[in-house]
Amino acid sequence: MWKGDDLLEDKDLEGKVALITGASSGIGKAISEGLAEVGFSLALAARSEKELRRSGKRLEKSHGIQTSVLPTDVSKPEEVKETIKKVIDRFRRLDVLVNNAGVIRYGEIENFSTENYKKIMETNCDGMFYCTREALPHLKKNKGNLVCIGSFDAKHPRSFNPVYAASKWWTKGFAHSIESIVGEKGVAVTLINPSEVRTDIKGEKGEKYKEKFEPGEVTEPEEIAEAVLFAVKQEDQTTISEIDLFRRNKLSDFF
């Protein structure tokens, strides 16, 4: 499935540095693989240090790149600040930030716990803000890319996950607002909105999406990685502002 070489034959990205949040599994893991394939040095951030180290070793061995493993809870501003500092100390630059870390919780709004509400908002919204705030000075310096992983819920919210949907509407507003601010500084901002993705994330009934859906039935993590590569490969004057990734046979659910 991977087509990274074909997508990037017109721009050399080898030696550039990307920080990926939520890099230990699913979408973040696929994005890491895709960027490693074309020569990025990678800073891998997530809460699971064990999984990050496993991924880092595999990527270094498979692609001959440098990685930095950075256990980080993006909802904690002091940890995010320290993570960005470690990236710069190690690699001396930052070219791409992929804001991928996120969580989802389900439940009727009358019974939705304060704990679940805070978990969604602190990770999906606060974490994206903290990472962006700390990374932007370095992205400006290198005319880099800020990529935010949103959701089709940002356009087509559904009744069973109102708080998650709201967090992704926040992501959409934040990404486009930042885009209008930093574009003149040479930073490209891209929002990517996938529909259901076949990962370990659990659905409303507790089943993992990669078990609920057959291969090809919904969006695969590698397809989102390809969208990230499409965004970062653009020439300096061009921004891919927003990408929607829907399965063709799913469109009737929304239109």
C-alpha angles and dihedrals in degrees: 000000000000113000101168096127093053093048095051106038091112098055131046111223098164112131096021120125128234130185114207121190119206086026099149098082148001117001094004092052092050092048090051090053092049095049092045089053091063096043107268119153105230136218106197117203129183139116095261107080093179094057092043092054091049091051093045093053092047093050093047091050096043099042107020093236133136120252136186119204111214118179103209139168101207091201089069111075094201091056092049091050091051091047093055090047090053091050092054093043091053103038103018091225146048121209104166135029117191110196097204106137111114146140136209131207129182135209146110110287094238090059099033108128123235087232092058092044092052093045092056096044096042093051104033098037111017093040093051090049094050093048093047094046093053096041101046098080089056094043089052091051092055099031087241139165133268112198121188121193107218130163142243083249086076087073104021110033118191130214098246100060110035097152093049090047090051091052090054092048085054089051091052093050093044095048095049093044091051088046090058091051103045102033091090088053090059098256118135117212121199129185116201118197114191126182118224110336124207099239139117091278110121125238129223092283095046098259120132114250092229088058097039094053130050119232109283094016093103135007116307122219090241090062090059089048089054090052090052090051091048089055098046095044093064120113117261096263095054131079126192094212102188138359125194116200111197130158107244093234092051097062093087088065090068110026 
